[in-house]
Amino acid sequence: MPHKLTNLKTAVPSDIEIAQEATPLPITQIAEEVGLLPEELVPYGVDKAKVKLSVRDRLADRPNGKYIDVTAITPTPLGEGKTTTTVGLSQALGAHLGKNVITCIRQPSQGPTFGIKGGAAGGGYSQIIPMEDFNLHLTGDIHAITAANNLLAAAIDVRMHHESYQDDTRLFNALCPKQKDGSRKIAPVQIKRLQKLGIDKTDPNDLTEEEISKFVRLDIDPDTITWRRVVDTNDRFLRGITIGRGPAEKFERETGYDITVASEIMAILALTTDLADMRDRLGKMV
């Protein structure tokens, strides 16, 4: 059912005051009101939740609703821009016209949030609550993207490190170690690599020396690496850095940090349809 705003003040308080004075409805209640089943919800506390993609299958035969895109708005001096307009439009359609409306906006990055722009939860009585959670952490997806992106960056550099001083045999033993019975096994992801190399074999014992060399060496040219590390804050002094300065490292190279939401992994997360699709998209990045 629609919930209209009450106790509106003529002298509009600050955004943070409005957000902290509001009492969010339980997310389970909101989910029930829009027609979601309990098993289709993944709660994050009492006022936040993710919706499982399986709901699309259950509602596949339902006619599509109307889609309104709010974009490319230059904010007013008071900060009324895309988000404020989107939330206000949803309030008008839902609370005043009685439509079943869902507002879809992106999670803010902590970069702009702690910069001159500020948060991205809307403003005044047309904002997302809990505002602090929304601007800073929400369900932790951006932090997970940071970790995944930087894990790949670390893997690239350490792979070049190991290939710089180990021969093919040592690399092969590390990638396909012998079991206690002397046998070797190739993991499914390694079979995909063999297929990309045009090697149609699944038993590591059948690989020739030439095939082993192709399999274990990526032979990455440091000058061609475009994958950078990311961090979800504005830190201009990390835009360009030199890595590999430690006494035990084999090489140095120039790289840098981007903002997390510019990571290709963020784009994949936004476009993916399920876990298998995400794994496939991640595998095609390199």
N, C-alpha and C positions, 0 to 999 in steps of 0.2 A: 504494500500500500504506500502511496506517496506520503512523504514526511515534510511538511512545510516548515520553514524557519520561523522561530518564535523569539520573543524578547529582543527584537532588533533595536539597537540604540541609534538615535538620531545623530549624535556625535560618534561616528564610527571609530571604534578602538583600533589599536594596531593589529597587524596580522597575527602576531604571536599571542596577544591577549585574547583575540577571538578563538584561536586554535586551542588554547589551554583552558578556556572557559567551557568549550563544547564537550559534551559527553557522547563519544562514539557509540553507535548501536553495536551489539555483538555481531560479528561477521557471519555467524551461523544464521542469525535472524535475517540479515540482508540476503544471504544466499537462498534461504527458503522463499523469501518474497519475490525473488526474480526467477524462481523455478528450478533452482539447482538441487540435486539430491545430496544428502549428507556424505555419501561415498565418493562424490565428485569434488569434494573440497579437501584441501591440504592446509589445515590451520597453522598460522604462525602467531601464537598468542590468541587473544580474544577479539582483536579488532583488525586482523590481517589474515589473508589466506591466498593460496594459489588455487586455480581451477584446473582440474585434470582435462587433458585434451580429449578424453573419451566422451565428454559431453557432446562433442561435435557429431559423433556417431549416433548418439541417442536422439539428437534433434535434426538428423540429416534430412528428414522428410518435411520439416517445418519450413514454411515459406520464408525467404530472406526478408529482413527488416530494412528500414531506410538507413543509409550511411551518410553521415555529414562530416566533411573534412574541414577542419579549421586550421589554416596554415598561413605563413608569410604575413604575419601582422606585426607592424612596427609598434612597440609598446608606447603607451601614453606616458607623460612625465610622472604619473602616479604608479606606473608599473603594470597597467592593464594591458596584457598581451594575449598570446594564444591560449595559455592555460586558464587564465581568468575568464576569457570569453567562452572557452569550451565548458568549463564548470558552470558558469552562469546559464549557458544555453541548455545544459542538461537539467539544471534546476527548474528552468522555465518549462521544459517539456515534461519532466517527471512530476514535480511537486504541484505545478499549476495547471497543466493540461492533462495530467493523469496518464501519461504514456509510460510504457515499460522501457526505460532508457538506461543504457550503460555508457559510462564515460571511459574512454580508453586513451591514456596518456603514458608517456615514457617515464621511467624512474629518473630523477635528476642525478647528475654527476656531482660529486663533491668538489670538483674543480670550480665551476661557476658558483656553486653554493657558497664557497668561502672566498670568492672573488668579488669584484664590484657588482656583478649581476645579481648575486644572491640566490635564494632558493627558487624552486620551480613548482610550487604547490598551488599557484594561484594567489589570490589576495582578497582581503576584506571578508565578506560573507560568502564569497565564491572561491573557496579554497579546499584543498584536500586535507583531511585529518586522519590520524594524528600527524600533524605537519612535521614535527621533528623527526619522527621515524621515517616518513616518506623522503625527506631531504637527505638523511644521513645514512640509512642502512636498509630499510624495508626488509626484504627477505634475504639479503646478502648476495644477490646474484652478481652485482658488479664486483664485489670482493672475490667471488669465485672465478670470475672471468680474469681478474688480475692474476690470481694464482695460476690458472691454466695457461695464460699467455706467457707468463714468466717462466713456467716450467718448460715450455717448448723452447724459449730463448736459451735457458740454461742447458737444455739437451743438445741444442745445435753447437754451442761452444765446447761443451765437454766431449762431444763426438769428434770434433776437429782436434781437440787435445789428444784423445786416445789414438786417433788415426795417425797423428804426427810422429809417433815413436813406436807403435806396436806393429808387428808383422801380421800377415793374413791369418796365420795359425792361431795366434793369441786372440785376435779379434773374433775368429770363428768359435773358439772355445768359450769366449765370454757370451756370445749371442746364442750358441747352441751347445751348452755344457753337456758333458757325458753324464748319463745316469749311473746309478750304482752297478747296473748290469752291463754297462759299457755302451748302451744305445744312446742315440741323440733324437730329439724331437724338435720340430719346427712349429712355432706358434702360428695360429691363424693369421695374425697381422703380418708375420714374416712371409707366409705363403703369398699374401697379396703383393709384397715387395718382389718376390721372385717372378710373379706373373707380370708385374710392370716391367721387369727386366727381360721378359720373353723367355723365361726359364720355366718349363712345364714339369716341375718335379716337386714332390712333397716329402721325400726322404732325404735328409741332409747327407746321408752316407753315399748317395748317388751323385752328388755334386762334383764336378771336375774342379781342378785347381783354379782354372780361369773363372768358372762360375762362382766359386767361393770368394774370389777376389772381388768380383762385381757385387756379390751379395753383402759382403762385410764392409765395403768402403763406399761412403757417400761422396767422397772427394769434393767437398764443398769449397768453393772459391770464396774466401772472406770478403772480397770486394763486391760480390754479387748478393750478399745477404741484405734483405730489406726488412726482415722481422726484427722489430725493436721491442724492448721491454716497456711495460706500462705501469702507471700509478694513477690513482683516482684523486689526485690533488694537482693544483697548479704550482709546479715547481720548475721555473724557467731554467734553473741552473743544471737540470738533468736532461735538457734537450740534446746536448752533445756531451758524451763522456768517453773515456778511454778505459777499456777493460783488459784484464790479463796482466795487471801490474804486479801481482804477487810473485815472490821469488821462486815458487815451484811451477809457475805457468810456462807454457811453451811458446806463447805468442801474445802480442797485443793487437787490438784493433779498435777502431772508432765506431761507436754506436750511440744510442741515446734512448730516451724515454718519450712515449706518447701518452696522452690521456687515455685511461682505460676504455672509455666508451668509443674510442676510435679504433679499437682492436677489431680485427676481422672476426674474432670469436664472438664479439658482441653482435655483429651482423648475422652470424650463423644462428645464434641463440634466438634472434628475433624472427628468423625465417623458418627454422626447423619445425617439422611436424611431429616427430617422435624421437626416441632415443636412437633407434637404428639410423634414421635419416641424419641426425646430428653427427653420429660417428662417421657416416659416409661423407658428409660435407667437410668435417674436420680432416679426414684423410685425403681429400682432394685439394687441400690448401697448398700442399708442397709436392 
